[in-house]
Amino acid sequence: MTTDIAISVQDVSMMFNLSRDKIMGLKEYVVKALKRQLFFDEFWALKNISFEVPRGEVMGVMGLNGSGKSTLLKLVAGVFKPTSGTISVKGNVAPLLELGAGFDYEFSARENVYMNGAMFGHSPAYMKELYDEIMDFAELWDFADVPLKNFSSGMSARLGFAIATQVDPEILIVDEILGVGDYLFAQKCEARISHLLKNGTTVLIVSHSLDTIKKLCSSAILLQKGQMIASGTVDEICAFYQPEV
């Protein structure tokens, strides 16, 4: 991978084994396993996906539900390992893949800031320096010591986005996070991503919103049933995708 390519995905496929039977609990699973009565079907979530994202650019990943978008982001983030193919990522990665991922909902917002920072490899001292800016951005000062189990989904999303983007990641992976919360906060998120881009951050983003893709992305790919059916400029892919939404 050349120095100006932040993300390289080459001929990547991902297969899951899906159980044919509904198994109720661990005991039933063990019994069926011992009796050799477990049967699985192969499900290819992705097949032969290849693309590159130059450093400092934003690539959009588009497609209908079930097309493999979230699976692809998890592969790039290192959550999954591909069944075949290679993925090269150059730089530290801040993934925003699922609402509340990496949070402990019994802990307060303040505690989760430090815990989430540790997951990104940052010291408590470093997170202390960023704490005020994180809470300012998330607009959660009144809830700093409230357990996250009492947060709305939008509040959790705001906190997660504020933490991930305040630590200045080299690569940001975003799965529909801009669609959670109110319109004004979505605008703040877009402005923050624009700021990160000016500092050289590379972004890979999934969104069903054509407006979001058009505003933020310089290129896009379109997935359909696990296969990449188009890649190109944002205008090209949005025009191709438009009839399907």
Kinemage of the C-alpha trace (Angstrom):
@kinemage 1
@onewidth
@group {chain A} dominant
@subgroup {mainchain}
@vectorlist {calphas} color= white
{ca met a 1} P 0.000 0.000 0.000
{ca thr a 2} L 1.423 3.343 -1.050
{ca thr a 3} L 1.902 6.096 1.516
{ca asp a 4} L -1.067 8.131 0.237
{ca ile a 5} L -3.570 5.270 0.578
{ca ala a 6} L -5.101 5.032 4.058
{ca ile a 7} L -7.448 2.072 3.458
{ca ser a 8} L -6.911 -0.719 0.960
{ca val a 9} L -9.458 -3.531 0.565
{ca gln a 10} L -8.436 -6.197 -1.940
{ca asp a 11} L -10.684 -9.049 -3.106
{ca val a 12} L -12.331 -9.365 0.317
{ca ser a 13} L -15.084 -11.888 1.007
{ca met a 14} L -16.870 -12.650 4.290
{ca met a 15} L -18.811 -15.837 5.001
{ca phe a 16} L -20.930 -16.613 8.064
{ca asn a 17} L -22.257 -19.996 9.154
{ca leu a 18} L -25.984 -19.674 9.847
{ca ser a 19} L -27.682 -22.334 11.948
{ca arg a 20} L -30.587 -24.081 10.250
{ca asp a 21} L -32.335 -24.645 13.596
{ca lys a 22} L -33.373 -22.255 16.321
{ca ile a 23} L -31.321 -23.238 19.388
{ca met a 24} L -32.682 -22.285 22.800
{ca gly a 25} L -29.719 -21.779 25.099
{ca leu a 26} L -26.240 -23.164 25.635
{ca lys a 27} L -27.429 -26.530 26.976
{ca glu a 28} L -29.319 -27.360 23.787
{ca tyr a 29} L -26.333 -26.212 21.710
{ca val a 30} L -23.949 -28.518 23.597
{ca val a 31} L -26.345 -31.484 23.378
{ca lys a 32} L -26.807 -31.031 19.630
{ca ala a 33} L -23.058 -30.594 19.159
{ca leu a 34} L -22.305 -33.815 21.023
{ca lys a 35} L -24.919 -35.656 18.961
{ca arg a 36} L -23.541 -34.065 15.795
{ca gln a 37} L -26.940 -32.572 15.076
{ca leu a 38} L -25.755 -29.047 14.371
{ca phe a 39} L -26.272 -28.038 10.762
{ca phe a 40} L -25.267 -24.750 9.183
{ca asp a 41} L -25.772 -22.958 5.898
{ca glu a 42} L -23.092 -20.764 4.391
{ca phe a 43} L -24.049 -17.106 4.024
{ca trp a 44} L -21.733 -14.843 2.032
{ca ala a 45} L -22.224 -11.340 3.423
{ca leu a 46} L -19.569 -9.952 1.050
{ca lys a 47} L -17.950 -11.294 -2.084
{ca asn a 48} L -14.820 -10.054 -3.837
{ca ile a 49} L -14.850 -6.450 -2.647
{ca ser a 50} L -11.956 -4.208 -3.703
{ca phe a 51} L -11.400 -0.465 -3.265
{ca glu a 52} L -8.920 2.082 -1.902
{ca val a 53} L -9.433 5.285 0.066
{ca pro a 54} L -6.716 7.942 -0.320
{ca arg a 55} L -5.577 9.658 2.857
{ca gly a 56} L -7.684 12.662 3.784
{ca glu a 57} L -10.694 11.698 1.686
{ca val a 58} L -14.236 10.604 2.577
{ca met a 59} L -15.703 7.538 0.904
{ca gly a 60} L -19.389 6.751 1.229
{ca val a 61} L -20.691 3.178 1.366
{ca met a 62} L -24.219 2.934 -0.002
{ca gly a 63} L -26.762 0.180 -0.461
{ca leu a 64} L -30.085 -1.142 0.743
{ca asn a 65} L -30.492 -2.927 4.081
{ca gly a 66} L -28.776 -6.317 4.019
{ca ser a 67} L -26.326 -5.339 1.292
{ca gly a 68} L -23.260 -5.842 3.540
{ca lys a 69} L -22.425 -2.239 4.443
{ca ser a 70} L -22.067 -2.714 8.218
{ca thr a 71} L -20.138 -5.958 7.739
{ca leu a 72} L -17.681 -4.128 5.492
{ca leu a 73} L -17.111 -1.389 8.076
{ca lys a 74} L -16.531 -3.966 10.807
{ca leu a 75} L -13.936 -5.681 8.629
{ca val a 76} L -12.076 -2.433 8.031
{ca ala a 77} L -12.271 -1.610 11.754
{ca gly a 78} L -10.791 -5.019 12.625
{ca val a 79} L -13.885 -6.331 14.422
{ca phe a 80} L -14.094 -9.199 11.903
{ca lys a 81} L -11.386 -10.962 9.926
{ca pro a 82} L -12.227 -11.609 6.272
{ca thr a 83} L -12.803 -15.147 5.072
{ca ser a 84} L -10.549 -14.313 2.138
{ca gly a 85} L -8.756 -11.292 0.741
{ca thr a 86} L -6.660 -8.624 2.446
{ca ile a 87} L -7.364 -5.353 4.248
{ca ser a 88} L -4.630 -2.803 4.948
{ca val a 89} L -5.262 0.184 7.178
{ca lys a 90} L -2.591 2.804 7.764
{ca gly a 91} L -3.266 4.914 10.857
{ca asn a 92} L -5.152 4.700 14.138
{ca val a 93} L -8.855 3.938 13.726
{ca ala a 94} L -11.815 5.389 15.621
{ca pro a 95} L -14.874 3.253 14.806
{ca leu a 96} L -18.444 4.444 15.362
{ca leu a 97} L -20.121 1.236 14.291
{ca glu a 98} L -23.035 0.663 16.627
{ca leu a 99} L -24.893 2.972 18.932
{ca gly a 100} L -23.360 2.658 22.381
{ca ala a 101} L -20.661 0.171 21.372
{ca gly a 102} L -17.843 0.305 23.922
{ca phe a 103} L -19.975 1.943 26.615
{ca asp a 104} L -20.845 0.509 30.014
{ca tyr a 105} L -24.403 1.605 30.668
{ca glu a 106} L -24.028 1.225 34.426
{ca phe a 107} L -21.308 3.892 34.383
{ca ser a 108} L -21.808 7.645 34.137
{ca ala a 109} L -21.035 9.751 31.092
{ca arg a 110} L -17.891 11.012 32.840
{ca glu a 111} L -16.653 7.474 33.532
{ca asn a 112} L -17.430 6.358 29.999
{ca val a 113} L -15.351 9.192 28.546
{ca tyr a 114} L -12.257 7.848 30.297
{ca met a 115} L -13.093 4.189 29.622
{ca asn a 116} L -13.791 4.816 25.930
{ca gly a 117} L -10.598 6.826 25.643
{ca ala a 118} L -8.654 3.898 27.089
{ca met a 119} L -10.134 1.693 24.357
{ca phe a 120} L -8.580 4.043 21.803
{ca gly a 121} L -5.253 3.732 23.648
{ca his a 122} L -5.297 7.098 25.418
{ca ser a 123} L -4.189 7.752 28.993
{ca pro a 124} L -6.483 9.201 31.706
{ca ala a 125} L -4.328 12.339 31.724
{ca tyr a 126} L -4.862 12.824 27.991
{ca met a 127} L -8.618 12.293 28.302
{ca lys a 128} L -8.746 14.768 31.180
{ca glu a 129} L -7.336 17.424 28.849
{ca leu a 130} L -10.087 16.674 26.312
{ca tyr a 131} L -12.940 16.165 28.774
{ca asp a 132} L -14.352 19.706 28.722
{ca glu a 133} L -14.318 19.856 24.925
{ca ile a 134} L -16.026 16.450 24.686
{ca met a 135} L -18.813 17.477 27.048
{ca asp a 136} L -19.198 20.846 25.327
{ca phe a 137} L -19.612 19.193 21.956
{ca ala a 138} L -21.994 16.518 23.253
{ca glu a 139} L -23.952 19.142 25.227
{ca leu a 140} L -24.231 16.762 28.184
{ca trp a 141} L -22.880 18.768 31.118
{ca asp a 142} L -26.160 18.395 33.029
{ca phe a 143} L -25.859 14.611 32.714
{ca ala a 144} L -22.144 14.119 33.383
{ca asp a 145} L -22.716 11.929 36.432
{ca val a 146} L -25.866 10.172 35.231
{ca pro a 147} L -25.565 6.447 34.306
{ca leu a 148} L -25.865 5.890 30.566
{ca lys a 149} L -28.731 3.453 31.139
{ca asn a 150} L -30.840 6.565 31.723
{ca phe a 151} L -29.718 8.217 28.468
{ca ser a 152} L -31.786 8.372 25.311
{ca ser a 153} L -30.301 6.825 22.165
{ca gly a 154} L -29.555 10.316 20.839
{ca met a 155} L -27.643 11.303 23.982
{ca ser a 156} L -25.510 8.146 23.778
{ca ala a 157} L -24.822 8.845 20.107
{ca arg a 158} L -23.737 12.396 20.887
{ca leu a 159} L -21.324 11.193 23.552
{ca gly a 160} L -19.867 8.477 21.339
{ca phe a 161} L -19.330 10.826 18.416
{ca ala a 162} L -17.801 13.519 20.632
{ca ile a 163} L -15.268 11.093 22.121
{ca ala a 164} L -14.288 9.446 18.837
{ca thr a 165} L -13.760 12.701 16.962
{ca gln a 166} L -12.181 14.754 19.748
{ca val a 167} L -9.161 12.428 19.935
{ca asp a 168} L -8.218 13.405 16.335
{ca pro a 169} L -8.280 9.941 14.720
{ca glu a 170} L -6.325 9.319 11.543
{ca ile a 171} L -9.171 7.148 10.243
{ca leu a 172} L -12.832 7.555 11.242
{ca ile a 173} L -15.335 4.803 10.447
{ca val a 174} L -18.956 5.890 10.801
{ca asp a 175} L -22.067 3.716 10.512
{ca glu a 176} L -25.210 5.878 10.279
{ca ile a 177} L -24.302 7.849 13.411
{ca leu a 178} L -25.313 11.121 11.742
{ca gly a 179} L -28.852 9.813 11.426
{ca val a 180} L -29.276 9.618 15.197
{ca gly a 181} L -30.236 12.702 17.140
{ca asp a 182} L -31.662 16.039 16.080
{ca tyr a 183} L -30.974 18.042 12.944
{ca leu a 184} L -28.776 20.625 14.664
{ca phe a 185} L -26.518 17.950 16.120
{ca ala a 186} L -26.242 16.274 12.718
{ca gln a 187} L -25.006 19.606 11.377
{ca lys a 188} L -22.409 19.752 14.174
{ca cys a 189} L -21.251 16.262 13.242
{ca glu a 190} L -20.846 17.242 9.611
{ca ala a 191} L -18.891 20.351 10.618
{ca arg a 192} L -16.629 18.256 12.869
{ca ile a 193} L -15.951 15.781 10.064
{ca ser a 194} L -15.095 18.691 7.748
{ca his a 195} L -12.642 19.949 10.383
{ca leu a 196} L -11.047 16.503 10.679
{ca leu a 197} L -10.673 16.331 6.910
{ca lys a 198} L -8.749 19.594 6.893
{ca asn a 199} L -6.334 17.944 9.332
{ca gly a 200} L -5.905 14.884 7.105
{ca thr a 201} L -8.360 12.419 8.673
{ca thr a 202} L -9.680 9.711 6.346
{ca val a 203} L -13.373 8.823 6.685
{ca leu a 204} L -15.342 5.757 5.625
{ca ile a 205} L -19.055 6.352 6.173
{ca val a 206} L -22.286 4.408 5.723
{ca ser a 207} L -25.426 6.463 5.294
{ca his a 208} L -28.837 6.047 3.698
{ca ser a 209} L -29.026 9.825 3.364
{ca leu a 210} L -28.098 11.019 -0.102
{ca asp a 211} L -27.775 14.556 1.251
{ca thr a 212} L -25.176 13.422 3.813
{ca ile a 213} L -23.217 11.483 1.203
{ca lys a 214} L -23.268 14.422 -1.217
{ca lys a 215} L -22.189 16.906 1.463
{ca leu a 216} L -19.319 14.899 2.921
{ca cys a 217} L -17.992 12.387 0.414
{ca ser a 218} L -15.602 12.711 -2.487
{ca ser a 219} L -16.270 9.172 -3.752
{ca ala a 220} L -18.630 6.282 -3.034
{ca ile a 221} L -19.265 2.601 -3.633
{ca leu a 222} L -22.609 0.827 -3.973
{ca leu a 223} L -23.232 -2.627 -2.520
{ca gln a 224} L -26.021 -4.999 -3.462
{ca lys a 225} L -26.476 -8.407 -1.829
{ca gly a 226} L -22.843 -8.494 -0.748
{ca gln a 227} L -21.355 -7.469 -4.077
{ca met a 228} L -19.937 -4.122 -5.144
{ca ile a 229} L -21.935 -3.189 -8.220
{ca ala a 230} L -20.588 0.352 -8.722
{ca ser a 231} L -17.839 2.731 -7.626
{ca gly a 232} L -17.019 6.251 -8.636
{ca thr a 233} L -17.712 9.869 -7.848
{ca val a 234} L -20.487 10.797 -5.439
{ca asp a 235} L -22.657 12.188 -8.229
{ca glu a 236} L -22.292 9.012 -10.266
{ca ile a 237} L -23.187 6.679 -7.406
{ca cys a 238} L -26.036 8.819 -6.071
{ca ala a 239} L -27.538 8.985 -9.562
{ca phe a 240} L -27.206 5.211 -9.859
{ca tyr a 241} L -28.677 4.639 -6.381
{ca gln a 242} L -31.490 7.215 -6.602
{ca pro a 243} L -34.036 5.000 -8.400
{ca glu a 244} L -33.717 2.362 -5.647
{ca val a 245} L -34.599 4.574 -2.654
